[in-house]
Amino acid sequence: MKKGASLYLDGITVTFDGFRALNNLSLIVEPGELRAVIGPNGAGKTTMMDVITGKTKPDSGTARFGDHDLTRLDETRIANLGIGRKFQKPTMFDALTVFENLELALKAPRGTLAALHWRLSGEARERIDEVLTEIGLTERAKDRAGILSHGQRQWLEIGMLLMQDPELLLVDEPVAGMTDQETEHTAALLRRIAGKRSVVVVEHDLEFVRALGRKVTVLHEGSVLSEGPIEQVQEDPRVIDVYLGR
Amino acid sequence: MPGISSLRFNLRLGLVALIFVLLLLPPVLNALPAGHPLRVSDFVVAVTGKWICYAILALSIDLAWGYAGILSLGHGAFFALGGYAMGMHLMRNIGDRGVYGHPILPDFMVFLGYKELPWYWLGFEYFPFAMLMALLVPGALAGLVGWLAFRSRITGVYLSIITQAMTYALMLAFFRNDMGFGGNNGFTDFKDLLGVPLNTPSARTGLYLAALGALLITLLISAHVVQSKFGRLLVAIRDAESRVRFLGYDVTAFKLFVFVMSAMMAGLAGALYVPLVGIINPGEFSPGNSIEAVVWVAFGGRGTLIGAILGAFSVNALKTWLTSFAPDLWLLVLGALFIVVTLFLPRGLIGLIKGRGA
């Protein structure tokens, strides 16, 4: 079952002190699609995520999610539209337990009074348990997030995204620093997630992108260099030149 | 697991019960007949009552700083504004018993040549109105400053500097005679509150118990807040603010809520403090007061509520003891205390009690 809106970026340009982080970038992600975005350091991958999530406002260009103009909304509003983000460096709330981290991410009214009067319902508990199982952290539910291993932290953050029940998930380098086994586990997790929602994965690790086995977009100097299945992209002489060849 | 956490819970509850039982002792022992070996002096009751008000102030700072990470160096201003609101009521209660015997105008206004009461003094003759203002004025100021700062995402040391500047500016303003708040003399020579003369033992005991009751209520409210999902969100904002935004929460609203609530608690503390000590003047706005209150919280252990209360009592006990024979040393000791706590006791006294575990 596919749901949700498509992500549409057109002609996005972002400049920092004269440096063009994004240069006329265009990208479309269909509902339910799993898309990998690769590119060398400084290609604009993280800036692209910043634009989509409202952290950075583009100098020009269009960014839409369904009917919504993303360039006019702040992070909170965009998150509530159903766009979830996983950071390159796993960020969560170290002083809280794994369970509490998921509870805060759970889709529920976001107001101050709602938070004061919040009671954990049986339904909410079931949903959290479900995600705990999915990310393999059931045993760690009562541990503080700060003592998790690096791989577990990555999964917890993906779990928090799942709790938000977003239509579009942006995942920044989910397997950096992971063991091979953890990497495989993560690829399987993301493949399971996609289909129900759109997922955009930014990654350096080509093995991982191959394991995902979906459409790939290659960024270079702030714009799209090549797009297509991984086999095709790997054959593209321009890609070989700037990225794979080195 | 449940065994350990319930043990910890009982320990905390026991500590709270112990503190409140101990705090009930001074007025009880003070009521013993003179000459009784266990009788404590009026001075002890007065000083302990003052510390109870400080404990409420510490609690309010802990709520904002310990949980939400908002390090305000201007909470003394909210405390002082609450105190001034109560002071205005006490001044109006003097009536024609002032030195100049004017039926309406307080002495300082007669002295400064006021012909009538300034508009912002209207209503303060009513106790409920004055109490309401003791909460609303600090709350409104915190709301304004907080809204401007949090909306622009001013955090950390910049926010601390702004709040410090706020209290300093208010101090300068309240020092001015034409503000209509008594200038550098402030308010004093209060006569009675709710019909009870302030210099009687029953008034002293009543004010003491009112402060103690307020401490209990603010502690219970604070505990309720920090144990809710709201409280966990405050901790989340403290540790990773932008992550909370990406989860779809309006961080500004949460910070503003807790900052205003905290300022109102500080205002309440100030309102209870003024009739106990019998004076309020612009010195209460001095930046040093706000910083000292932050040291109480750091010393007791922030983010624990009970630590803030312990810190307020222990640091003030130390201050009272030390300044009785070496007043010049106090600021040095306070500074040293802050350094020692920061370096060696990041979790304060509470950290010592709970040990090095979780």
Chai-1 contact restraints between the chains, C-beta under 6 A:
chainA,res_idxA,chainB,res_idxB,connection_type,confidence,min_distance_angstrom,max_distance_angstrom,comment,restraint_id
A,E75,B,R245,contact,1.0,0.0,6.0,A-B,restraint_1
A,E75,B,F246,contact,1.0,0.0,6.0,A-B,restraint_2
A,T76,B,R245,contact,1.0,0.0,6.0,A-B,restraint_3
A,T76,B,G248,contact,1.0,0.0,6.0,A-B,restraint_4
A,T76,B,D250,contact,1.0,0.0,6.0,A-B,restraint_5
A,A79,B,F246,contact,1.0,0.0,6.0,A-B,restraint_6
A,A79,B,G248,contact,1.0,0.0,6.0,A-B,restraint_7
A,N80,B,G248,contact,1.0,0.0,6.0,A-B,restraint_8
A,R85,B,F246,contact,1.0,0.0,6.0,A-B,restraint_9
A,T91,B,A240,contact,1.0,0.0,6.0,A-B,restraint_10
A,T91,B,R243,contact,1.0,0.0,6.0,A-B,restraint_11
A,F93,B,A236,contact,1.0,0.0,6.0,A-B,restraint_12
A,F93,B,D239,contact,1.0,0.0,6.0,A-B,restraint_13
A,F93,B,A240,contact,1.0,0.0,6.0,A-B,restraint_14
A,A95,B,V235,contact,1.0,0.0,6.0,A-B,restraint_15
A,A95,B,D239,contact,1.0,0.0,6.0,A-B,restraint_16
A,L96,B,R232,contact,1.0,0.0,6.0,A-B,restraint_17
A,E100,B,R232,contact,1.0,0.0,6.0,A-B,restraint_18
A,L104,B,A236,contact,1.0,0.0,6.0,A-B,restraint_19
A,A105,B,L247,contact,1.0,0.0,6.0,A-B,restraint_20
A,R110,B,G248,contact,1.0,0.0,6.0,A-B,restraint_21
A,R110,B,Y249,contact,1.0,0.0,6.0,A-B,restraint_22
A,T112,B,A253,contact,1.0,0.0,6.0,A-B,restraint_23
A,T112,B,F254,contact,1.0,0.0,6.0,A-B,restraint_24
A,T112,B,F257,contact,1.0,0.0,6.0,A-B,restraint_25
A,A115,B,K229,contact,1.0,0.0,6.0,A-B,restraint_26
A,A115,B,F230,contact,1.0,0.0,6.0,A-B,restraint_27
A,A115,B,L233,contact,1.0,0.0,6.0,A-B,restraint_28
A,L116,B,S228,contact,1.0,0.0,6.0,A-B,restraint_29
A,L116,B,F230,contact,1.0,0.0,6.0,A-B,restraint_30
A,W118,B,K229,contact,1.0,0.0,6.0,A-B,restraint_31
